[in-house]
Amino acid sequence: MLDLTTVSMMIVLSSVTLAALTGFWGRKFWNDGGSQLTLGLVLFGVGFSCLSFMGSPLRPLLSGIGYVAFASGICASIASLHRFYRIPLTTAWLYVLPVCIAVVYVLLLDPAQVVARTRTVCGMLILHNLWMAQVLLRRYHHMGRGEWVFMAGVALLTAALVLRMFSPQLSLTVLSPSSTRSSSSLLLSYAVLFIALHLKAIGFLMMAQARADQQLLRFANEDSLTGLPNRRTVMQALQQTLDLPHHQRRPLAVLLMDLDHFKRVNDQCGHPAGDQVLAGMGLMLRQQLRPLSVAGRYGGEEFIVVCPDTTAEQAVQLANRLCEAARSQLRAHHAKGSWPVTISVGVSALAADSAEVCSSVLLHQADQALYQAKHAGRDRVCLFGAPAGDETVDGLDLLGQGLGLGMLRFPERFVRPHRDDTAER
């Protein structure tokens, strides 16, 4: 018949094996909580190795050491979650549970007090399991499969402790058929602990791998300097909007922006200062744009904004507001002082009832408008198709009159005039 010593040794072997696997497979997550979880699994193994020798004359001492190690393993698991989620944690709190359990064993060492001792220790362990649960539940709306698996491990661990708390008088070995029934709850609690350790380890590895996949996806779709979507991501968003059925189509505007005199910023202030200006531009766009709009870095010092459900007049108003925000927020700093950085904006718009136009046409229109803004003196907004010097759209419905299609029929009319590529932008 299977006894509790055998079950304890199985948990010891399982803990050591899980610690080795977590340390190996999770080595790339070592600084994100993997080291703390591995330590916790090792401590669980130490605790159960002590509990597996309860038939020895050193039973009270081994019991105390086992529960202190078990408590230390729970605290290490709590530390792993705090490290994973970057939640500040006062390290001193992690030493409270093992110290308190050690004190309980010193004060209640008398075998006659085993019931009170067991219930007190299990109660403290349950409270710390609830601590782990609340760390996970704080992210309830963002919990993935890994978090739920880890939560299942925490729940099973708590259930095993509850079983032990309400059956503290049970013996630790099955010595005779008459005692088999009385030890079934304790045997069940050990089996539940065996499963709980696996769920916690697997759940953490799933959590860490999901985060790594999200970071990889973000690196593929995001510009690392500005924090905005990169050009490919914005182009996909633009194409998805244009691919909507005609009856679902709404007005659409594209803003193409360029930082004025950015070459002078790099030459006189240095590239780190130029990077700060680019990062500030990204921050300004995130603050000024509504969630429906998609802003991204188009390349170099150029930025693009795709504005669904936006008319030409609304787009020009938005572009003017962005110019004002840039003048007030963006500055180039150097050793002798600083100066404000401005932007030029080219706007192209597509009416809801206009003919289908591909994304390259809208981008070419915005680029032509941007060139006009640069040629007119910078720090201004130009709408594609508007008369020179007119930045409003009052009375204009140029796109509705087929100007975009005219571009397709007569591309030579819309070729950007030649300019010296070495000239300062």
N, C-alpha and C positions, 0 to 999 in steps of 0.2 A: 504493500500500500504506500502511496506517495505521502511523504511527511513534509512538514514545513521547512525542515532543514534543507531538503532537496530543492524545494521551491525557491528558498532564499538563494541557494547557490546558482540556480538557473537565472535569477534576477541579477546576481553578481556578474555572471558571464555575459548576460545580455547587456548590462550597463557598460562593461568594459568594451564589448564589441561595438556598441552604439557610439561610445566615446571615440573609438578608433575610426569608425566610418565617418562620424561627424567631423572629426579633425582632418580626415583626408579629403572627403568630398566638399567640406565646407571651408577648406583652407583659404580660398579666395575671399571668404566672408569673415576671416579671422578677426579683423578689426571692427566688424559690424555686429558683434555679439557671439560669433562662433566660438571664440576662446572661452567665454564665460559658460556657454551651454556645455561645451566639452568638459570643462571642469566640474560642472554640476552633475553630469552623468558619471564621472569618475567618483565623485563624492557619494552618489547614490550607491554605487558598487561597494564602496568602503563601508557604508552604513549597513547594507544587507549582509556583507561578509561577517560583520560583528554579530548581527542578529541570527546568523545561521549556526552559531556555536553557543546557543543558550543552555545546552546541557552541561556546560563546563562549570567548575566551581566559581569562575569569575563572571557569572551571569549578570549581576547588577552593574559591574564595571563595563562589561561589553555592551550591555543594553544602553547605558548612558552614552558611551562613545558612538554607538550605532545611530542613536537618535540625533546626537549633535552633528554627526556627519550628514545624516539625512536632511536636517534643517539647513546646513551649509549648502547642500545641493539645491534646495529650493531657493535660497537667497541668490545663488549663482544664476539660476534660471531667471529670477527677477532682474538681475543685473544685465543679463543678455537681452531681455526685452527693452530695457531702458536704453541700452547702447544701440540696439537696432533702430529704435524710433527716435533716437537723439533726444530723449527726455532727461533733463537734469536729475541727478540722484545723489543724495548725500551718502557717501560710502559708509559712514558710521551706522546708519540704519541697518545695514546688512549684517552687522555683528550683533545686533540686539537679540535676534532669535536664537542663535546657537548659545550665546551666553546665558540667556534666560532658561533654556532647557538644561544647560549644565547646572545652573543654580537649583532648578527644580529637583534634579536627581540627587544633589547633595542634601537638600532639605528633606526629601521624601525617599531616603534610601532604604528605609525599613520595608521588608517584604510585605508587611501588613498594609502598607500604604500604596500597593501597586496599582489599585483601581484609581485612586485619586491622581497618582502620578501619570498614569497612561492617559486619563481624560484631559488633564491639564496640558500635557505635551501635544496630544492630537489637536486640541482646541487651538493652540498657538500655531500649529502647522496649517490648519484649515484657514485661519485668518490670513496667513501669508499666501496661501493659494488664491484667496479672494483678491489679494493685492495683484497677483498676476492676471487674474480675470479682468479686473477693472482697467489694467493697462491695455489689454486687447479691446475691451468694449469701448474705450474712448475713441477708437477708430471704427466704430460699428458700421458706419455708412461706407467705409472704404475697405472693409475686411474681405480678403480674397480666400481662396481655398486653403492656402497654407495657414492663415490665421484661424480658420474654423477647425482644421485638424489639430493645431496646437491647443485651441480652446477645448476640444474634445479630450485631449490628454490631461489638461488641467482639471476638467470636470471628473474624469475617472480617478485621478489622484485624490481629489477631494472626497469622492465616494468611498474610496478605500480607507481613508482616514476616518470617515464617519463610521464605517463598519467597525473599525478598530476602537473608536471612541466609545461606542455603545456595547462593546463586548470585551472590556479590558481584562476580564478574569480568565479568558481562554488560555489554555496551555499552548506552548509553541511547538510541540511535537505530538504526533498521533501515536500514542503508546499502546492503545488497546481498542478493540471495537467499541467499547462503551464510551470512549472519549472522542470517537470519530465525529459524532453529531455535534458535540460541543465545540469542536475545532473547525467546523465547516465554514463558519463566517470568517475566521481568520485566514483559512486557506483561500477562500474566495477573495479576500482583500489583497492577498499577495498576488494572486493571478491578475486582478485588476491593475495593480501597480505595474506588473510585467508589461501589460498592454499600454498603460499610460506613458511609460518611458519611451516606447517606440513611437507613439503618436506625437509626443513633444519633439523628438528628434526629427522625425519626418516632416512635421509641420514647419519647424524652423527652417529646414533646408528648402522647403517649397516657398516659404516667405522670402528667403534670401535670393532664390533663383528668380522669382517673379520680379523682385526689385531690380535685379541685374538686367532682366529682359526689358523692363520699362526704361532703365537708363540707356540701354543700347538703342531702343526705339527713339528716345528723346535725342540722343546724339545724332541719329540719322536724320531727324526731322527738324532740328533746332540749330540755330546759329549760336555757337558757344560764347561769343563775345557779347552780343546784345540780348540773348535770351529769347529772341523772336524766332518764329518759324523761318526756315531757310527758303531759298528760292523754289526748290522743287515742291515743297509743301504748299506754298502759296499758289503756285501754278496749278496744282491739283485741285485746290479749293476753288480757284477761278473756273477751271474746266468743269467741275461738278455743277457749279451754278449755271454755266452756259448750257449744260446738257439737260437741264430740266425741260419737261414738255412745255410747249408754247402756252398752254392754258394756265400753267403754274408760274410762268415767268413774271418776274417783278423788275422794276428799274434796277439798274446796276451801274456802279461807278468804279473806276480804277484811278488811284492816285499814285503817281510816280514822283518821288522826292529825291533831291540831291542836296548834300551839304555844301554850302557856298565856300569857296576858297579853302577847301579841305587840304589841298596840297600845301598851302602856306602854313596850316596848322601843324602838319607833320614836319615841314622843313624848319620852322622857327621854334616850335614847342617840343618837338620830338614825337616819335611814334607812340610812346606810352600815353602822352596827352591826347593824341588822336584817338587811341583806343578808349580813353575815358569819354571823349565826345561821342563816339559811336555807342558806347554803353548808355550814356545819358539820353541819346536819341531813342534807343529801345525802351528805356524807362518812360520817357515822355509819351511815346505812342501807346504804351500799355495803359497809362493813366488817362489819356484823352479819348481813346476810342471805346465805342460800345462793344459788348461781347460778341455781337453778330458780325462785326467787321474782322477781317483777317489781315494783320500787318506782318510784314517780314522783311528781311534784308535781301535786297535784290542782287547786290554785288558791290564790293568796294564801299563807297560812301553813298550808294543809292538804296532807297527803301521803297517798298510798294505796299499799298493798302487796297484790299478788295472790299468794297462796301455794297453788300446786297441790299435791296429794297431802298435804294438811295437815288434820288433824281439828280440831274446836273446841277440845279440850283443848290440843293442840300450839300452836294459834294464840294462845290466852291466855298460854301460857308464853312464846312468842316476843314478844308484846306487852309483857309484864312485863319481859322482858330489854331491850327497846328503851327502855322508860321508865327503867330503871336506867342504861343507856348515855347517855341524854339528860341525866339529872341529873349525871353525872360529866363529860360532854364539852362540853355546850353552856353558854356563858356570854355574858351581855350586858355589854359593857364601855362605861363612860362616864368622864367626867373624874374623878369622885370614887371610882371603884371598879368593881366588877362584881357580878353576882349570877347564880346558876344559872338556866337556863331549863328548864322541864319540859314534858312533853307529855301529852295525854289521848288515849286510844285507844279506838275503838269497833270491835268484832269481830262479823262475821257469818260463819257457816259453813254449808256445804252438805255433807251426808253423801253417800257414794257411791251409796246405794240410794234417795235421795230423788227426788221428782218433779222434772221439769224446771222450772227457774226462770230468768227472764231476768236480765240483768245489772243492770237498773234496780232490781229487787227486792232483790238482794244489797246494792247501794249504799245503798238506802233503809234497809235493816236496819242496816248499819254506821253510817249517819248518825244513826239513832235511838239506837244504843248510844253513839255519841260524845256526843250531847246529854246522855244520862244520866250519862256520866262527867264532863262539865262541870258539870252540875247538882249532882252529888254532891261537888264540891269540887276537881275537876281533879287532875292528876298521878296518874291511875289508869286502870285498864282495865275496860271493861264489855263483857260478851257479850250480844248481842241475845237477848232472851227470858229471860235469867237473872233471878231475883228481885233486887230492889233491894238493894244492898250485897253481893251474892254474885258474886264475880269468878271462881269456879271452875266447872267443868262436870261435877263428880262427880254421877253419877246423872241427868244431864240429857240428853235426846234430843229436844229440842223441835222441831228442824227435821225429824227423822224422823217426828214426829207430825203433820206437815202445817202447822206454823206459817207457813212461807213461803207456802203456798197460801191459808191463812186471810187473809193480808195482801191477796192478790189479790181474794178474795171480799168482804172487809170493809175497804176501804182507810181508812174513817173511823176505825177503831180504832187506826190506826198513824200518824195525822197528827201531826207534831211539834207540841208545844204552842207557842202563840204566845210569842215573846220579842221584846224591843225590839232591833232591828237595830243601834241605836246603842250598845247596852251593850257593855262590854268583854268580849272573848272570852278 
